[in-house]
Amino acid sequence: MKAGIVGLPNVGKSTLFNCLSNAKAQSANFPFCTIEPNLGVVNVPDKRIEKLEELVNPERVIPATVEIVDIAGLVKGASKGEGLGNQFLANIRETDAILHVVRCFDNDNIIHVDTSIDPVRDKETIDIELQLKDLETVEKRLERVKRTAKTGNKEAQAELVVLLKIEETLLKGISVRALDFSEKELGFVQSLQFITAKPVLYVCNVDENSAVSGNHYVEKIREAVKDENAEVIVLAVGTEADITELDDFEERQLFLEDIGLKEAGVSRLVRSAYKLLNLQTYFTAGEKEVRAWTISIGFTAPQAAGVIHTDFEKGFIRAETIAYDDYIAFGSESKVREAGKMRVEGKDYVVKDGDVMHFRFNV
Protein backbone atom coordinates (compact mmCIF):
# COMPACT_ATOMS: atom_id res chain seq x y z
CA MET A 1 0.00 0.00 0.00
CA LYS A 2 1.67 3.20 -1.19
CA ALA A 3 0.86 6.91 -0.92
CA GLY A 4 2.37 9.10 -3.63
CA ILE A 5 3.49 12.71 -3.10
CA VAL A 6 2.39 14.85 -6.06
CA GLY A 7 2.44 18.54 -6.89
CA LEU A 8 3.79 21.19 -9.23
CA PRO A 9 7.55 21.90 -9.28
CA ASN A 10 8.88 24.01 -6.37
CA VAL A 11 5.97 23.44 -3.98
CA GLY A 12 8.03 21.45 -1.43
CA LYS A 13 7.49 17.84 -2.54
CA SER A 14 11.14 16.78 -2.43
CA THR A 15 11.78 18.62 0.83
CA LEU A 16 8.79 16.85 2.36
CA PHE A 17 9.98 13.47 1.10
CA ASN A 18 13.45 14.16 2.53
CA CYS A 19 11.86 15.01 5.89
CA LEU A 20 10.02 11.70 5.83
CA SER A 21 13.23 9.95 4.76
CA ASN A 22 15.06 11.17 7.85
CA ALA A 23 14.81 8.91 10.91
CA LYS A 24 14.95 11.92 13.23
CA ALA A 25 11.58 13.11 11.94
CA GLN A 26 10.00 9.99 13.36
CA SER A 27 9.94 8.51 16.85
CA ALA A 28 13.33 8.64 18.54
CA ASN A 29 13.28 4.87 19.11
CA PHE A 30 12.67 3.50 15.64
CA PRO A 31 14.85 3.42 12.49
CA PHE A 32 13.86 4.41 8.98
CA CYS A 33 14.98 2.66 5.81
CA THR A 34 14.93 3.75 2.19
CA ILE A 35 14.42 0.97 -0.35
CA GLU A 36 15.30 3.05 -3.38
CA PRO A 37 15.75 6.80 -4.06
CA ASN A 38 12.07 7.56 -4.68
CA LEU A 39 10.44 5.09 -2.27
CA GLY A 40 10.57 5.38 1.50
CA VAL A 41 9.20 3.06 4.17
CA VAL A 42 8.15 5.34 7.03
CA ASN A 43 7.25 4.35 10.57
CA VAL A 44 3.73 5.21 11.68
CA PRO A 45 4.03 7.13 14.99
CA ASP A 46 1.85 5.36 17.56
CA LYS A 47 1.94 5.97 21.32
CA ARG A 48 0.25 2.61 21.88
CA ILE A 49 3.27 0.56 20.80
CA GLU A 50 5.49 2.63 23.09
CA LYS A 51 3.15 1.88 26.01
CA LEU A 52 3.18 -1.84 25.20
CA GLU A 53 6.97 -1.72 25.07
CA GLU A 54 7.06 -0.23 28.59
CA LEU A 55 4.83 -2.99 29.96
CA VAL A 56 6.34 -5.99 28.14
CA ASN A 57 10.00 -4.91 27.88
CA PRO A 58 10.62 -7.02 24.73
CA GLU A 59 13.92 -7.71 22.95
CA ARG A 60 12.77 -5.67 19.95
CA VAL A 61 9.95 -3.39 18.82
CA ILE A 62 8.65 -3.24 15.25
CA PRO A 63 6.23 -0.41 14.41
CA ALA A 64 3.71 -0.25 11.59
CA THR A 65 4.98 1.33 8.37
CA VAL A 66 3.59 3.04 5.30
CA GLU A 67 5.26 3.41 1.90
CA ILE A 68 5.67 6.95 0.56
CA VAL A 69 6.62 7.52 -3.09
CA ASP A 70 8.20 10.75 -4.33
CA ILE A 71 6.70 11.26 -7.79
CA ALA A 72 8.20 13.42 -10.54
CA GLY A 73 6.92 17.01 -10.74
CA LEU A 74 3.97 17.78 -12.98
CA VAL A 75 3.57 20.51 -15.59
CA LYS A 76 0.67 21.56 -17.79
CA GLY A 77 0.29 19.12 -20.66
CA ALA A 78 1.48 16.12 -18.63
CA SER A 79 -1.53 14.10 -19.81
CA LYS A 80 -0.12 14.54 -23.36
CA GLY A 81 3.41 13.62 -22.28
CA GLU A 82 4.78 17.11 -21.55
CA GLY A 83 7.74 17.28 -19.15
CA LEU A 84 7.92 14.06 -17.15
CA GLY A 85 4.19 13.60 -17.61
CA ASN A 86 4.19 9.98 -18.76
CA GLN A 87 6.53 8.94 -15.95
CA PHE A 88 4.47 10.92 -13.43
CA LEU A 89 1.19 9.37 -14.52
CA ALA A 90 2.57 5.84 -14.63
CA ASN A 91 3.97 6.22 -11.12
CA ILE A 92 0.81 7.74 -9.66
CA ARG A 93 -1.34 4.97 -11.15
CA GLU A 94 0.66 2.48 -9.08
CA THR A 95 -0.12 4.22 -5.78
CA ASP A 96 -3.17 3.67 -3.58
CA ALA A 97 -3.60 7.25 -2.35
CA ILE A 98 -2.38 10.74 -3.21
CA LEU A 99 -0.64 13.29 -0.98
CA HIS A 100 -1.16 16.48 -3.00
CA VAL A 101 1.28 19.21 -1.90
CA VAL A 102 0.18 22.80 -2.61
CA ARG A 103 2.27 25.89 -2.00
CA CYS A 104 0.64 28.17 0.59
CA PHE A 105 3.49 30.55 1.38
CA ASP A 106 5.10 33.67 -0.08
CA ASN A 107 8.83 33.69 -0.78
CA ASP A 108 10.37 35.74 -3.58
CA ASN A 109 13.49 33.55 -3.51
CA ILE A 110 11.55 30.45 -4.56
CA ILE A 111 10.25 30.86 -8.10
CA HIS A 112 6.77 29.58 -8.85
CA VAL A 113 6.27 27.96 -12.28
CA ASP A 114 3.26 30.24 -12.88
CA THR A 115 5.04 33.31 -11.38
CA SER A 116 2.37 33.95 -8.71
CA ILE A 117 1.07 32.18 -5.59
CA ASP A 118 -2.40 30.69 -6.06
CA PRO A 119 -2.84 27.26 -4.43
CA VAL A 120 -6.36 26.74 -5.83
CA ARG A 121 -5.11 27.34 -9.39
CA ASP A 122 -2.18 24.97 -8.73
CA LYS A 123 -4.53 22.29 -7.42
CA GLU A 124 -6.76 22.68 -10.47
CA THR A 125 -3.75 22.43 -12.83
CA ILE A 126 -2.96 18.97 -11.47
CA ASP A 127 -6.62 17.98 -11.25
CA ILE A 128 -7.14 18.83 -14.93
CA GLU A 129 -4.13 16.78 -16.06
CA LEU A 130 -5.27 13.77 -14.03
CA GLN A 131 -8.86 14.15 -15.23
CA LEU A 132 -7.71 14.35 -18.86
CA LYS A 133 -5.74 11.12 -18.42
CA ASP A 134 -8.80 9.43 -16.88
CA LEU A 135 -10.95 10.78 -19.72
CA GLU A 136 -8.56 9.13 -22.17
CA THR A 137 -8.93 5.85 -20.24
CA VAL A 138 -12.74 6.00 -20.16
CA GLU A 139 -13.08 6.93 -23.84
CA LYS A 140 -10.90 4.00 -24.94
CA ARG A 141 -13.00 1.65 -22.85
CA LEU A 142 -16.26 3.18 -24.11
CA GLU A 143 -15.42 2.34 -27.74
CA ARG A 144 -15.24 -1.35 -26.93
CA VAL A 145 -18.15 -1.48 -24.45
CA LYS A 146 -20.56 0.34 -26.78
CA ARG A 147 -20.02 -2.31 -29.49
CA THR A 148 -20.62 -5.16 -27.03
CA ALA A 149 -23.65 -3.44 -25.47
CA LYS A 150 -25.33 -3.22 -28.89
CA THR A 151 -25.31 -7.04 -29.10
CA GLY A 152 -27.60 -7.12 -26.04
CA ASN A 153 -24.88 -8.13 -23.56
CA LYS A 154 -26.34 -7.23 -20.14
CA GLU A 155 -22.93 -6.89 -18.44
CA ALA A 156 -21.70 -4.49 -21.11
CA GLN A 157 -24.92 -2.47 -20.90
CA ALA A 158 -24.49 -2.10 -17.13
CA GLU A 159 -20.85 -1.04 -17.57
CA LEU A 160 -21.84 1.42 -20.30
CA VAL A 161 -24.12 3.30 -17.89
CA VAL A 162 -21.26 3.64 -15.39
CA LEU A 163 -18.72 4.73 -18.02
CA LEU A 164 -21.04 7.39 -19.43
CA LYS A 165 -21.62 8.74 -15.90
CA ILE A 166 -17.84 8.92 -15.35
CA GLU A 167 -17.26 10.57 -18.74
CA GLU A 168 -19.90 13.22 -18.03
CA THR A 169 -18.37 13.92 -14.61
CA LEU A 170 -14.80 14.25 -15.94
CA LEU A 171 -15.94 16.57 -18.74
CA LYS A 172 -17.34 18.87 -16.04
CA GLY A 173 -13.89 18.99 -14.41
CA ILE A 174 -14.95 16.80 -11.47
CA SER A 175 -12.83 13.89 -10.24
CA VAL A 176 -14.11 10.30 -10.14
CA ARG A 177 -13.74 10.18 -6.34
CA ALA A 178 -16.66 12.63 -6.07
CA LEU A 179 -19.07 9.97 -7.42
CA ASP A 180 -20.91 7.31 -5.45
CA PHE A 181 -21.03 3.79 -6.90
CA SER A 182 -22.94 0.62 -6.07
CA GLU A 183 -20.91 -2.48 -5.24
CA LYS A 184 -21.33 -3.83 -8.79
CA GLU A 185 -20.43 -0.47 -10.37
CA LEU A 186 -17.34 -0.31 -8.17
CA GLY A 187 -16.08 -3.48 -9.85
CA PHE A 188 -16.06 -1.74 -13.24
CA VAL A 189 -14.43 1.39 -11.80
CA GLN A 190 -11.65 -0.43 -9.91
CA SER A 191 -10.69 -2.51 -12.94
CA LEU A 192 -9.84 0.68 -14.87
CA GLN A 193 -7.62 2.15 -12.10
CA PHE A 194 -8.79 5.74 -12.50
CA ILE A 195 -6.22 8.14 -11.08
CA THR A 196 -8.83 10.62 -9.84
CA ALA A 197 -10.70 7.84 -8.02
CA LYS A 198 -7.83 7.54 -5.52
CA PRO A 199 -8.35 9.11 -2.08
CA VAL A 200 -6.45 12.38 -1.64
CA LEU A 201 -4.93 14.33 1.26
CA TYR A 202 -4.09 17.97 0.54
CA VAL A 203 -0.84 19.05 2.21
CA CYS A 204 -0.74 22.84 2.54
CA ASN A 205 2.93 23.83 2.69
CA VAL A 206 3.02 27.03 4.78
CA ASP A 207 5.64 29.32 6.35
CA GLU A 208 6.73 28.82 9.95
CA ASN A 209 4.39 31.51 11.33
CA SER A 210 1.40 29.68 9.83
CA ALA A 211 2.40 26.18 11.05
CA VAL A 212 -0.19 26.06 13.84
CA SER A 213 -3.32 27.64 12.40
CA GLY A 214 -2.66 28.04 8.67
CA ASN A 215 -3.27 31.22 6.64
CA HIS A 216 -5.57 32.72 4.00
CA TYR A 217 -4.13 30.42 1.32
CA VAL A 218 -5.08 27.37 3.41
CA GLU A 219 -8.61 28.70 3.83
CA LYS A 220 -8.91 29.01 0.04
CA ILE A 221 -7.89 25.36 -0.37
CA ARG A 222 -10.34 24.22 2.32
CA GLU A 223 -13.13 26.06 0.55
CA ALA A 224 -12.11 24.64 -2.85
CA VAL A 225 -12.12 21.00 -1.66
CA LYS A 226 -15.11 21.10 0.70
CA ASP A 227 -17.19 18.84 -1.60
CA GLU A 228 -14.38 16.37 -2.36
CA ASN A 229 -14.52 14.29 0.80
CA ALA A 230 -10.79 14.99 1.21
CA GLU A 231 -8.70 15.91 4.26
CA VAL A 232 -6.50 19.03 4.45
CA ILE A 233 -3.36 19.11 6.60
CA VAL A 234 -1.17 22.16 7.33
CA LEU A 235 2.61 21.61 7.32
CA ALA A 236 5.56 24.04 7.41
CA VAL A 237 7.79 21.80 5.29
CA GLY A 238 10.86 24.08 5.41
CA THR A 239 10.64 24.27 9.20
CA GLU A 240 10.18 20.50 9.43
CA ALA A 241 13.39 20.14 7.38
CA ASP A 242 15.24 22.34 9.89
CA ILE A 243 13.94 20.21 12.75
CA THR A 244 15.22 16.99 11.15
CA GLU A 245 18.72 18.51 11.06
CA LEU A 246 18.83 18.53 14.86
CA ASP A 247 20.56 15.45 16.31
CA ASP A 248 19.04 15.49 19.78
CA PHE A 249 15.43 14.38 20.32
CA GLU A 250 14.98 16.87 23.19
CA GLU A 251 16.22 19.73 20.98
CA ARG A 252 13.69 18.82 18.34
CA GLN A 253 10.89 18.82 20.92
CA LEU A 254 11.96 22.27 22.17
CA PHE A 255 12.01 23.59 18.59
CA LEU A 256 8.47 22.29 18.07
CA GLU A 257 7.25 23.85 21.32
CA ASP A 258 8.78 27.19 20.31
CA ILE A 259 6.57 27.33 17.22
CA GLY A 260 3.51 26.05 19.10
CA LEU A 261 3.43 22.39 17.99
CA LYS A 262 3.19 19.30 20.20
CA GLU A 263 4.70 16.96 17.63
CA ALA A 264 6.35 17.06 14.20
CA GLY A 265 3.91 17.73 11.36
CA VAL A 266 5.33 14.82 9.40
CA SER A 267 4.16 12.50 12.18
CA ARG A 268 0.60 13.80 11.72
CA LEU A 269 1.04 13.43 7.96
CA VAL A 270 2.14 9.78 8.19
CA ARG A 271 -0.81 8.89 10.46
CA SER A 272 -3.17 10.67 8.05
CA ALA A 273 -1.67 8.78 5.10
CA TYR A 274 -2.15 5.49 6.97
CA LYS A 275 -5.80 6.36 7.57
CA LEU A 276 -6.19 7.52 3.95
CA LEU A 277 -5.04 4.08 2.80
CA ASN A 278 -7.87 2.55 4.89
CA LEU A 279 -5.36 0.84 7.17
CA GLN A 280 -5.41 0.01 10.87
CA THR A 281 -3.16 -1.75 13.37
CA TYR A 282 -3.31 -4.78 15.62
CA PHE A 283 -0.50 -5.85 17.96
CA THR A 284 1.31 -8.97 19.04
CA ALA A 285 3.13 -8.67 22.36
CA GLY A 286 5.67 -11.05 23.86
CA GLU A 287 9.12 -11.08 25.47
CA LYS A 288 10.89 -11.49 22.13
CA GLU A 289 8.91 -8.88 20.23
CA VAL A 290 6.20 -6.24 20.42
CA ARG A 291 4.99 -5.63 16.91
CA ALA A 292 2.37 -3.56 15.10
CA TRP A 293 0.78 -5.38 12.16
CA THR A 294 -0.87 -3.44 9.36
CA ILE A 295 -4.22 -4.64 8.01
CA SER A 296 -7.03 -3.14 5.98
CA ILE A 297 -10.04 -1.96 7.98
CA GLY A 298 -12.64 -4.75 7.92
CA PHE A 299 -10.18 -7.69 7.98
CA THR A 300 -11.42 -10.79 9.78
CA ALA A 301 -9.26 -12.63 12.31
CA PRO A 302 -8.04 -15.25 9.75
CA GLN A 303 -7.12 -12.48 7.26
CA ALA A 304 -5.23 -10.63 10.00
CA ALA A 305 -3.43 -13.86 10.91
CA GLY A 306 -2.47 -14.30 7.26
CA VAL A 307 -0.48 -11.04 7.40
CA ILE A 308 1.93 -12.81 9.77
CA HIS A 309 2.09 -16.01 7.67
CA THR A 310 -0.21 -17.63 5.12
CA ASP A 311 -0.18 -20.85 7.21
CA PHE A 312 -1.79 -18.90 10.08
CA GLU A 313 -4.75 -18.10 7.83
CA LYS A 314 -5.00 -21.56 6.23
CA GLY A 315 -4.98 -23.40 9.56
CA PHE A 316 -6.74 -20.76 11.65
CA ILE A 317 -8.45 -22.18 14.76
CA ARG A 318 -9.07 -19.16 16.99
CA ALA A 319 -7.70 -15.77 18.02
CA GLU A 320 -7.04 -15.01 21.68
CA THR A 321 -7.83 -11.30 21.77
CA ILE A 322 -7.33 -8.51 24.29
CA ALA A 323 -8.66 -4.99 23.78
CA TYR A 324 -5.76 -2.53 23.94
CA ASP A 325 -7.36 -0.53 26.77
CA ASP A 326 -7.79 -3.71 28.85
CA TYR A 327 -4.14 -4.68 28.30
CA ILE A 328 -3.01 -1.26 29.53
CA ALA A 329 -5.48 -1.20 32.45
CA PHE A 330 -4.39 -4.61 33.82
CA GLY A 331 -0.71 -4.26 32.86
CA SER A 332 0.03 -7.74 31.50
CA GLU A 333 -1.45 -10.63 29.57
CA SER A 334 -1.55 -12.86 32.64
CA LYS A 335 -3.53 -10.29 34.66
CA VAL A 336 -5.94 -9.83 31.77
CA ARG A 337 -6.52 -13.62 31.75
CA GLU A 338 -7.08 -13.64 35.50
CA ALA A 339 -9.66 -10.88 35.16
CA GLY A 340 -11.49 -12.84 32.45
CA LYS A 341 -10.96 -10.07 29.91
CA MET A 342 -9.27 -12.19 27.24
CA ARG A 343 -11.73 -13.12 24.48
CA VAL A 344 -11.61 -16.14 22.21
CA GLU A 345 -12.68 -15.05 18.73
CA GLY A 346 -13.53 -17.23 15.71
CA LYS A 347 -13.31 -16.95 11.93
CA ASP A 348 -16.01 -14.28 11.58
CA TYR A 349 -14.49 -11.82 14.06
CA VAL A 350 -13.70 -8.43 12.48
CA VAL A 351 -10.47 -7.16 14.02
CA LYS A 352 -10.66 -3.83 15.87
CA ASP A 353 -7.93 -1.20 15.74
CA GLY A 354 -5.52 -1.77 18.63
CA ASP A 355 -6.47 -5.39 19.40
CA VAL A 356 -3.63 -7.38 21.00
CA MET A 357 -3.85 -10.84 19.45
CA HIS A 358 -2.44 -14.35 19.68
CA PHE A 359 -3.42 -16.86 16.98
CA ARG A 360 -3.94 -20.61 17.36
CA PHE A 361 -3.60 -22.55 14.11
CA ASN A 362 -2.93 -26.04 12.78
CA VAL A 363 -1.61 -27.04 9.34
Secondary structure, DSSP 8 states (H G I E B T S, - for coil): -EEEEE-STTSSHHHHHHHHTSGGGS-TT---EEEETTEEEEE---HHHHHHHHHH--SEEE--EEEEEE-----TTGGGT-TTHHHHHHHHHT-SEEEEEEE----TTS--TTSS--HHHHHHHHHHHHHHHHHHHHHHHHHHHHHHHHTT-HHHHHHHHHHHHHHHHHHTT--GGGS---HHHHHHHHHTT-GGGS-EEEEEE--GGGTTT--HHHHHHHHHTTTTT-EEEEE-HHHHHHHHT---HHHHHHHHHHTT-SS-HHHHHHHHHHHHTTEEEEEEE-SSEEEEEEEETT-BHHHHHHHH-HHHHHTEEEEEEE-HHHHHHH-SHHHHHHTT--EEE-TT-B--TT-EEEEEE--
